[in-house]
Amino acid sequence: MSSGNATRNRIGAAVAAPVTFAASLLNRPLKAWQKLTGNNGMAAFFLAPNMAIFGVFVLVPLVMNFVYSMTSGSGVFLGDRNFVGADQYQRLLDCSNYLNPRTCREDLFWTAVHNTVLFVILQVAFMAVVSMITALILNGRIPARGFWRAVFFFPVLLSPVVVGLIWKWILQRQGLLNFALFESGLDPVDWLLNRDWAFAATIAVSIWAHMGFYTLILLAGLQAIPRDLYEAAEMDGTRPARVFWRITLPLLMPNLLVVIVLSLIRAVQIFDEAYVLTGGGPGTSTLYLTQYIYEVGFASLLRNPGLAAAASIVMGLVLAVLTLVQLRMGRKGEEKGKR
């Protein structure tokens, strides 16, 4: 046993030797840097690599995207493009009636905006309701509660492309759902070829794919509510519906606001599931803003990276506003909780 321990110690020492040697080389410079700059300087030293990566892969592309939005042409390199100032933004906003995309110069952009706004309103509303109902059920005393919680959270772990392919296999003309309808003596439905059904399918699939995450947030809020309140309400003979409206919903409101804001931000960026499921069709019924940016910037034969960049900047500003709203709501929730 002692020989085995000695062997393991030698192997451990051999493996640690390079690390120890490197640490000894860095010891003096780091001590000198700490002495010169203090603890703040050391923090900056260790944060520098992450900030460099963030700058290269986030800030630089963001600046380049803004520059692209002020150029025109189909070329990829900036040297092959012409500076046009705010012409791309003017082109996007050139519209006689913003409620009618056909009166706009970039009718596809406003069609995508209208589709996205309608999708966001319906998806967020249904997401909040479905997540709330699911959280209430999973918080109750049901058999195999841990198993069902895992089942509802599982779709969140799947890739959006996988989610789109699974549901396309189910909803296509010769898919599993139509096969079940045929076996039941019912006529098949063109789920992905009818404009209304295709739009509804993108909403339903998005809810199925992401509701587990929001259910988890609401479930955590439900478990944080003191049980004494429910016991007191039960002793008073309060009806379950009144308990929900008077106790559960008010105390769960901070979590519900987080769910609404996060789902709102995610819904604005809908792309993967919808693109795989419908490709934006039939027609333009499921063309959303992110897909419009992708099509104009990369996939179209008459691609216009400048116009796509301008559309992405507009979308980014909307997301920034939603993020600020989320932060403000979070601060209000914290202040209310401290009181």
TAVEN-V567397 format. One record per residue. N is the residue number from 1. PSI is psi in whole degrees, -180 to 180 (none if undefined). OMEGA is omega in whole degrees, 0 to 359 (999 if undefined). D_LAST is the distance of its C-alpha to the last C-alpha in Angstrom with 2 decimals. Layout:
n={N N}
psi={PSI PSI}
omega={OMEGA OMEGA}
d_last={D_LAST D_LAST}
This chain:
n={1 2 3 4 5 6 7 8 9 10 11 12 13 14 15 16 17 18 19 20 21 22 23 24 25 26 27 28 29 30 31 32 33 34 35 36 37 38 39 40 41 42 43 44 45 46 47 48 49 50 51 52 53 54 55 56 57 58 59 60 61 62 63 64 65 66 67 68 69 70 71 72 73 74 75 76 77 78 79 80 81 82 83 84 85 86 87 88 89 90 91 92 93 94 95 96 97 98 99 100 101 102 103 104 105 106 107 108 109 110 111 112 113 114 115 116 117 118 119 120 121 122 123 124 125 126 127 128 129 130 131 132 133 134 135 136 137 138 139 140 141 142 143 144 145 146 147 148 149 150 151 152 153 154 155 156 157 158 159 160 161 162 163 164 165 166 167 168 169 170 171 172 173 174 175 176 177 178 179 180 181 182 183 184 185 186 187 188 189 190 191 192 193 194 195 196 197 198 199 200 201 202 203 204 205 206 207 208 209 210 211 212 213 214 215 216 217 218 219 220 221 222 223 224 225 226 227 228 229 230 231 232 233 234 235 236 237 238 239 240 241 242 243 244 245 246 247 248 249 250 251 252 253 254 255 256 257 258 259 260 261 262 263 264 265 266 267 268 269 270 271 272 273 274 275 276 277 278 279 280 281 282 283 284 285 286 287 288 289 290 291 292 293 294 295 296 297 298 299 300 301 302 303 304 305 306 307 308 309 310 311 312 313 314 315 316 317 318 319 320 321 322 323 324 325 326 327 328 329 330 331 332 333 334 335 336 337 338 339}
psi={-40 -38 -38 -42 -40 -40 -45 -36 -39 -42 -43 -40 -39 -39 -38 -15 -48 -39 -43 -40 -44 -40 -38 -34 -36 -13 -51 -48 -39 -39 -40 -40 -40 -40 -34 -40 -14 -170 -34 -38 -38 -40 -42 -36 -45 -24 -19 -46 -44 -40 -35 -44 -42 -42 -43 -42 -7 -59 -46 -49 -34 -44 -42 -38 -40 -40 -43 -35 -12 19 167 166 172 -3 152 -41 142 -31 -22 7 155 138 126 6 -129 18 -37 -41 -40 -37 -40 -38 2 102 135 -40 109 -15 -9 100 -25 -20 3 149 -46 78 -33 -37 -47 -28 -44 -38 -46 -46 -41 -43 -46 -41 -45 -46 -50 -43 -44 -41 -50 -36 -45 -44 -48 -41 -39 -48 -43 -42 -40 -41 -45 -19 -11 -179 88 152 144 48 -41 -38 -46 -34 -42 -39 -44 -26 -19 -44 -26 -29 -14 150 141 -34 -41 -42 -46 -42 -41 -49 -26 -39 -33 -40 -10 169 -43 30 -179 -40 -43 -32 -41 -39 -41 -43 -24 2 13 158 142 157 138 78 -39 1 -8 135 -47 -44 -37 -42 -44 -35 -40 -36 -48 -43 -40 -42 -46 -38 -30 -7 -26 -38 -45 -32 -38 -40 -46 -35 -39 -39 -39 -40 -17 -12 129 135 -22 -34 -42 -38 -40 -40 -37 -40 -32 -5 28 137 149 -39 -40 -35 -41 -47 -29 -26 -59 -54 -46 -41 -23 -4 -42 -42 -39 -37 -40 -43 -44 -45 -45 -43 -31 -47 -42 -39 -36 -31 17 128 -61 -60 -44 -40 -43 -37 -47 -18 17 -9 -173 140 -123 24 -27 29 113 170 -42 -39 -37 -44 -43 -46 -47 -37 -29 -43 -27 148 -33 55 149 87 -31 -43 -40 -40 -41 -42 -38 -34 -43 -45 -39 -38 -40 -44 -35 -41 -43 -37 -42 -39 -42 -45 -40 -41 -39 -40 -40 -39 -40 -42 -39 -37 -35 -31 none}
omega={180 179 177 178 179 179 178 179 179 179 179 179 179 180 183 184 179 180 179 180 179 180 179 178 182 187 183 178 181 177 178 179 179 179 183 188 182 183 178 178 178 177 179 180 182 178 186 179 179 179 177 178 178 180 183 188 180 186 180 176 179 178 179 179 178 178 179 182 178 179 179 180 181 180 181 183 183 179 180 185 183 178 182 179 184 183 181 177 178 178 179 186 180 187 176 180 185 178 179 183 182 179 183 178 175 185 179 178 182 171 178 178 180 179 181 179 179 178 182 182 183 184 181 179 180 180 180 182 182 179 179 180 180 179 179 179 182 178 180 180 180 178 178 184 179 179 182 175 179 180 182 180 186 181 180 182 182 174 178 178 178 178 179 180 179 183 174 177 180 191 181 187 179 185 185 183 178 175 178 177 179 179 179 179 181 179 177 182 177 186 185 180 175 187 183 180 180 178 178 180 179 178 183 181 178 178 180 185 190 185 180 180 181 174 179 178 180 178 176 177 179 182 178 179 181 180 181 181 179 179 178 179 178 178 179 180 180 179 181 180 179 176 181 185 184 184 188 186 178 180 180 185 177 177 180 177 177 179 182 182 180 179 177 180 179 183 178 183 182 178 193 184 183 182 179 185 187 183 182 183 356 187 177 186 178 175 181 191 181 178 176 179 180 182 183 185 189 193 184 176 177 186 180 182 179 179 178 179 178 178 179 176 177 179 179 177 178 179 178 178 179 178 177 177 179 180 180 177 179 178 178 179 179 179 179 179 179 178 999}
d_last={61.46 61.58 63.49 60.92 58.10 60.15 60.70 56.99 56.25 58.88 57.54 53.99 55.29 57.27 54.28 52.01 54.73 54.11 50.35 51.06 53.63 51.33 48.56 51.12 52.18 48.63 47.74 49.42 48.30 44.66 44.81 46.43 43.80 40.97 42.77 43.23 39.78 37.42 34.63 33.53 37.08 37.16 34.05 35.77 38.94 37.42 35.45 38.59 40.23 37.22 36.80 40.54 40.41 37.47 39.46 42.67 41.39 38.50 38.80 42.60 42.87 40.21 42.29 45.47 44.08 43.31 46.86 48.36 46.70 48.87 52.10 54.47 57.05 57.26 57.66 55.17 55.73 54.49 58.01 59.34 56.88 57.05 54.35 53.51 50.29 47.99 50.71 49.00 45.80 48.02 49.85 46.70 45.51 49.01 48.65 49.99 47.53 44.49 44.29 47.81 48.32 52.10 51.96 50.34 52.31 50.33 50.20 49.24 46.13 44.94 45.99 43.80 40.90 41.37 41.63 38.52 36.43 37.69 37.18 33.56 32.72 34.48 33.61 29.85 29.79 31.96 30.21 26.82 28.55 30.82 28.19 25.98 29.03 30.14 26.83 26.79 30.40 30.00 27.08 29.39 32.15 34.96 37.96 37.86 34.20 34.16 37.30 35.97 32.81 35.17 37.40 34.75 33.52 37.12 37.77 35.04 37.28 40.29 41.51 41.09 44.87 45.50 43.26 45.27 48.58 47.74 46.83 49.76 52.03 50.57 50.56 53.72 56.83 58.38 55.07 53.90 52.22 55.36 57.46 55.45 55.94 59.64 60.05 58.41 60.95 58.63 59.22 57.44 54.82 54.64 50.97 51.13 53.95 52.49 50.08 47.63 47.77 47.40 44.30 42.80 43.84 41.91 38.72 39.36 40.29 37.24 34.96 36.96 36.77 33.03 31.28 31.12 28.67 26.24 26.82 25.78 22.39 21.84 23.32 20.88 17.99 19.94 20.52 16.87 16.33 16.93 20.52 19.93 18.69 21.96 24.02 22.81 23.57 26.91 27.79 27.21 29.52 27.14 28.91 27.84 27.44 25.07 23.04 22.81 21.79 19.36 17.77 18.88 18.66 15.19 13.69 16.24 15.68 14.15 17.25 19.47 18.64 19.55 22.70 23.67 23.42 25.18 27.82 28.30 29.10 31.38 33.09 34.03 35.79 37.74 41.14 42.33 42.38 43.60 46.26 47.69 47.53 49.02 49.79 48.41 50.88 52.56 53.22 49.93 47.87 45.61 45.87 42.36 41.38 41.41 44.82 46.12 45.24 46.97 50.02 50.55 49.98 51.83 53.45 55.24 58.84 58.01 54.91 53.10 50.61 49.68 48.69 46.74 44.95 44.07 42.71 40.60 39.20 38.22 36.61 34.80 33.37 32.05 30.44 28.92 27.32 25.96 24.61 22.84 21.31 20.16 18.61 16.81 15.48 14.43 12.51 10.75 10.01 8.75 6.44 5.26 5.41 3.79 0.00}
